[in-house]
């Protein structure tokens, strides 16, 4: 979302009647009318987030410049989530992360996959734990993650950075509990080991994906990427659950055979090739645009099924 340079002027403590704040309020209401917030509530949040910004940067910009440089729509969406409004949360879960088709949740899963390779349970727990702290502070002395957002940077990349920094800090402290690090510090993800095999796997996996037809892509997206149960998929596609089970087994066997053969031909002589393939595949599926929510929705639409 773009910055909204609409304002100038000095800070007015009586912000309920500040015309510049009122103008920003009505702009946000026009852009996101389903987030319901009074002008008074809006002004209170403006005061609070400006103080959050000032506390992090004592020699920071004046209030007028703060308004001018605010990512207004991202800020308003964040406030809607803090106010526990359903539409705001639904919008946050469908926000795109960067230029790819990946959703915010998928972007976090990608980070978790790189941080905790071959540990699917830990990857999922990392994402769910992070979402639980968006509204609930991790300790009595801290504040929720969303309450720390000051509107001076895009919301989605900021959340991804907070997620990354927190887990990198945990890894560096060998599992000891640490507070969420300052969001202005960008800590790099530890380098991946065995880069050669990772790159070889990515190439082989994408070659396998290119061979799949639309039915197989749909099944792969619903079953492996979005973790629908076989029963749920069968119900949506109006087929017997046994049919989905057989198709899933066939898809899995083809994946292992195709990619395993390619890695073996390049000299793989390690153990647990099957485990390696199934673990590494998670990151590939998340990054694959044909398995994005919009693409899968189009495939469902071709079958006359409405995506929910």
C-alpha positions as CSV (number, residue, x, y, z in Angstrom):
1,X,0.0,0.0,0.0
2,X,1.2,3.5,-0.8
3,X,2.1,6.3,1.6
4,X,-0.6,9.0,1.8
5,X,1.1,12.5,1.8
6,X,-2.0,14.5,2.6
7,X,-1.0,16.5,5.6
8,X,1.1,19.3,6.9
9,X,1.1,21.5,10.0
10,X,2.0,21.1,13.7
11,X,0.9,18.7,16.4
12,X,-2.4,19.6,18.1
13,X,-2.9,18.0,21.5
14,X,-6.7,18.3,21.0
15,X,-6.7,15.8,18.2
16,X,-10.4,15.1,18.3
17,X,-10.9,18.5,16.5
18,X,-7.7,18.4,14.5
19,X,-8.8,18.9,10.8
20,X,-5.8,17.1,9.4
21,X,-6.5,14.0,11.6
22,X,-10.2,14.2,10.6
23,X,-9.2,14.3,6.9
24,X,-7.0,11.2,7.4
25,X,-9.9,9.5,9.2
26,X,-12.4,10.1,6.3
27,X,-9.8,9.0,3.8
28,X,-9.3,5.7,5.5
29,X,-13.0,5.2,6.0
30,X,-13.5,5.7,2.2
31,X,-10.8,3.2,1.4
32,X,-11.9,0.6,3.9
33,X,-15.5,1.3,4.9
34,X,-16.0,-2.2,6.5
35,X,-13.6,-1.2,9.3
36,X,-15.8,0.6,11.7
37,X,-14.1,3.1,13.9
38,X,-15.3,6.4,15.4
39,X,-13.3,9.6,14.9
40,X,-12.6,9.7,18.6
41,X,-11.2,6.2,18.5
42,X,-9.2,6.9,15.4
43,X,-7.7,10.0,17.1
44,X,-6.8,8.0,20.2
45,X,-4.9,5.4,18.1
46,X,-3.1,8.2,16.2
47,X,-1.9,9.6,19.5
48,X,-0.8,6.2,20.7
49,X,1.1,5.2,17.6
50,X,2.8,8.5,17.3
51,X,4.1,8.0,20.9
52,X,5.2,4.5,19.9
53,X,7.2,6.1,17.1
54,X,8.7,8.8,19.3
55,X,9.8,6.4,22.0
56,X,11.7,4.3,19.4
57,X,13.3,7.4,17.8
58,X,13.7,10.2,20.4
59,X,14.9,12.7,17.8
60,X,12.1,11.8,15.4
61,X,10.1,13.9,13.0
62,X,7.3,16.3,14.2
63,X,3.7,15.1,14.2
64,X,2.9,16.8,10.9
65,X,5.7,14.9,9.1
66,X,4.6,11.7,10.8
67,X,1.2,12.1,9.2
68,X,2.7,12.9,5.8
69,X,4.8,9.8,5.7
70,X,2.3,7.4,7.1
71,X,1.3,4.2,5.3
72,X,-2.3,5.2,6.0
73,X,-4.2,2.1,4.7
74,X,-1.8,-0.3,6.3
75,X,-2.0,1.6,9.6
76,X,-5.9,1.6,9.4
77,X,-5.9,-2.2,8.7
78,X,-3.7,-2.8,11.7
79,X,-6.0,-0.7,13.9
80,X,-9.0,-2.7,12.6
81,X,-7.2,-5.9,13.7
82,X,-6.5,-4.4,17.1
83,X,-10.1,-3.5,17.4
84,X,-10.9,-7.2,16.7
85,X,-12.9,-6.5,13.7
86,X,-13.6,-9.7,11.6
87,X,-13.2,-8.0,8.2
88,X,-9.8,-6.6,9.1
89,X,-8.5,-10.0,10.1
90,X,-9.8,-11.6,6.9
91,X,-8.1,-8.9,4.9
92,X,-4.8,-9.3,6.8
93,X,-4.8,-13.1,6.1
94,X,-5.3,-12.4,2.3
95,X,-2.6,-9.6,2.0
96,X,0.0,-10.4,-0.6
97,X,3.6,-10.5,0.5
98,X,5.6,-8.7,-2.1
99,X,5.4,-9.3,-5.8
100,X,4.6,-13.0,-5.6
101,X,1.2,-14.6,-5.3
102,X,2.1,-15.7,-1.8
103,X,-0.1,-14.7,1.1
104,X,1.2,-13.4,4.4
105,X,0.7,-16.8,6.0
106,X,2.6,-18.5,3.2
107,X,5.4,-16.0,3.4
108,X,5.8,-16.8,7.1
109,X,5.7,-20.5,6.4
110,X,8.5,-20.0,3.9
111,X,10.6,-18.3,6.6
112,X,9.8,-21.0,9.1
113,X,10.7,-23.7,6.6
114,X,14.2,-22.1,6.1
115,X,14.7,-21.5,9.8
116,X,13.6,-25.1,10.9
117,X,14.4,-27.4,7.9
118,X,13.1,-31.0,8.2
119,X,10.9,-30.1,11.2
120,X,7.4,-29.6,9.9
121,X,5.8,-29.5,13.4
122,X,8.1,-26.8,14.5
123,X,7.5,-24.8,11.3
124,X,3.8,-24.9,11.9
125,X,4.1,-24.1,15.6
126,X,6.3,-21.1,14.8
127,X,3.7,-19.6,12.5
128,X,0.7,-20.2,14.8
129,X,2.6,-19.0,17.9
130,X,3.4,-15.8,16.1
131,X,-0.2,-15.2,15.1
132,X,-1.3,-15.8,18.7
133,X,1.0,-12.9,19.8
134,X,-0.4,-10.4,17.3
135,X,-3.0,-9.4,19.9
136,X,-1.7,-11.1,23.1
137,X,1.6,-9.9,24.6
138,X,4.3,-12.5,25.2
139,X,4.8,-11.3,28.8
140,X,3.2,-8.9,31.3
141,X,5.7,-6.2,30.5
142,X,5.4,-6.3,26.7
143,X,2.7,-5.2,24.3
144,X,1.1,-7.1,21.4
145,X,2.9,-7.2,18.1
146,X,0.3,-5.2,16.3
147,X,0.3,-2.5,19.0
148,X,4.0,-1.9,18.1
149,X,3.2,-0.9,14.5
150,X,3.7,2.8,14.0
151,X,2.6,3.1,10.3
152,X,5.9,4.3,9.1
153,X,6.6,1.2,7.0
154,X,4.5,-1.3,5.0
155,X,2.7,-3.6,7.4
156,X,3.3,-7.0,5.7
157,X,7.1,-6.7,5.3
158,X,7.3,-5.4,8.9
159,X,5.4,-8.4,10.2
160,X,7.7,-10.8,8.3
161,X,10.7,-9.0,9.7
162,X,9.4,-9.2,13.2
163,X,8.8,-13.0,12.7
164,X,12.3,-13.5,11.3
165,X,14.1,-11.5,13.9
166,X,12.4,-13.2,16.8
167,X,13.2,-16.7,15.6
168,X,16.7,-15.9,14.6
169,X,17.2,-14.5,18.1
170,X,15.8,-17.8,19.6
171,X,18.1,-19.9,17.4
172,X,21.1,-17.8,18.4
173,X,20.3,-18.2,22.1
174,X,20.2,-22.0,21.7
175,X,16.5,-22.2,22.6
176,X,16.5,-19.9,25.6
177,X,13.5,-17.6,25.7
178,X,14.1,-14.1,24.4
179,X,11.9,-11.1,24.0
180,X,10.9,-10.0,20.5
181,X,13.9,-8.0,19.1
182,X,13.7,-4.4,18.0
183,X,12.0,-4.2,14.7
184,X,14.6,-1.9,13.2
185,X,17.2,-4.6,13.4
186,X,17.2,-6.9,10.4
187,X,18.8,-10.2,11.4
188,X,19.7,-12.4,8.5
189,X,18.4,-16.0,8.4
190,X,21.3,-18.4,9.0
191,X,22.8,-19.7,5.8
192,X,21.4,-23.0,4.5
193,X,23.7,-25.9,4.5
194,X,24.2,-28.3,1.6
195,X,23.3,-25.6,-0.9
196,X,24.2,-27.9,-3.8
197,X,21.5,-30.4,-3.0
198,X,19.0,-27.7,-2.2
199,X,19.5,-26.1,-5.6
200,X,19.4,-29.5,-7.4
201,X,16.2,-30.3,-5.6
202,X,14.5,-27.0,-6.5
203,X,15.3,-27.6,-10.2
204,X,14.0,-31.2,-10.1
205,X,10.9,-30.3,-8.2
206,X,10.0,-27.5,-10.6
207,X,10.5,-29.8,-13.6
208,X,8.1,-32.3,-11.9
209,X,5.5,-29.5,-11.3
210,X,5.7,-28.6,-15.0
211,X,4.5,-32.0,-15.9
212,X,1.3,-31.9,-13.8
213,X,-2.1,-31.3,-15.4
214,X,-4.8,-29.0,-13.9
215,X,-6.5,-31.8,-11.9
216,X,-3.2,-32.8,-10.3
217,X,-2.3,-29.2,-9.5
218,X,-5.7,-28.7,-7.9
219,X,-5.2,-31.8,-5.8
220,X,-1.7,-30.9,-4.9
221,X,-2.7,-27.4,-3.9
222,X,-5.6,-28.4,-1.7
223,X,-4.0,-31.5,-0.1
224,X,-0.3,-30.5,0.4
225,X,-0.2,-26.8,0.4
226,X,-3.4,-25.8,2.1
227,X,-3.7,-29.1,4.1
228,X,-7.3,-30.0,3.3
229,X,-8.2,-33.5,4.4
230,X,-9.0,-36.1,1.8
231,X,-12.6,-36.0,3.0
232,X,-12.9,-32.3,2.5
233,X,-11.4,-32.5,-1.0
234,X,-13.7,-35.3,-1.9
235,X,-16.7,-33.3,-0.6
236,X,-15.7,-30.2,-2.6
237,X,-15.0,-32.2,-5.8
238,X,-18.1,-34.4,-5.3
239,X,-16.1,-37.7,-5.7
240,X,-15.6,-40.7,-3.4
241,X,-12.9,-40.2,-0.7
242,X,-11.2,-43.4,-2.0
243,X,-10.7,-41.7,-5.4
244,X,-8.9,-38.8,-3.7
245,X,-6.8,-41.3,-1.7
246,X,-5.7,-43.2,-4.8
247,X,-4.9,-39.9,-6.7
248,X,-2.9,-38.6,-3.8
249,X,-0.9,-41.8,-3.5
250,X,-0.2,-41.7,-7.2
251,X,0.9,-38.1,-7.1
252,X,3.2,-38.7,-4.1
253,X,4.8,-41.8,-5.7
254,X,5.3,-39.9,-9.0
255,X,7.0,-37.1,-7.1
256,X,9.3,-39.4,-5.2
257,X,10.2,-41.3,-8.3
258,X,10.8,-38.3,-10.5
259,X,12.8,-36.2,-8.1
260,X,14.6,-39.1,-6.4
261,X,15.8,-40.4,-9.8
262,X,17.2,-36.9,-10.7
263,X,19.0,-36.5,-7.4
264,X,20.4,-40.0,-7.5
265,X,21.7,-39.4,-11.0
266,X,23.6,-36.4,-9.7
267,X,25.3,-38.5,-7.0
268,X,23.1,-38.4,-4.0
269,X,24.2,-41.2,-1.7
270,X,22.8,-40.0,1.6
271,X,20.1,-41.7,3.7
272,X,16.4,-40.7,4.0
273,X,16.0,-39.4,0.4
274,X,12.3,-39.7,0.7
275,X,12.2,-37.7,3.9
276,X,14.4,-35.0,2.3
277,X,12.2,-34.7,-0.7
278,X,8.9,-34.4,1.3
279,X,10.5,-31.9,3.7
280,X,12.0,-29.7,1.1
281,X,8.9,-29.8,-1.1
282,X,7.0,-27.5,1.4
283,X,9.1,-24.5,0.4
284,X,8.6,-25.1,-3.3
285,X,4.9,-25.5,-3.0
286,X,4.6,-22.2,-1.1
287,X,6.5,-20.3,-3.8
288,X,4.7,-21.9,-6.8
289,X,2.3,-19.3,-8.3
290,X,0.1,-22.0,-9.9
291,X,-0.7,-23.2,-6.4
292,X,-1.7,-19.7,-5.1
293,X,-5.1,-19.1,-3.8
294,X,-6.2,-17.2,-6.9
295,X,-5.0,-19.8,-9.3
296,X,-6.7,-22.6,-7.3
297,X,-9.8,-20.6,-7.2
298,X,-9.8,-20.4,-11.0
299,X,-9.3,-24.2,-11.3
300,X,-12.3,-24.7,-8.9
301,X,-14.4,-22.3,-10.9
302,X,-13.7,-24.4,-14.1
303,X,-15.4,-27.2,-12.3
304,X,-18.3,-25.1,-11.2
305,X,-17.2,-25.0,-7.6
306,X,-17.1,-21.7,-5.7
307,X,-14.0,-21.2,-3.6
308,X,-14.7,-20.4,0.0
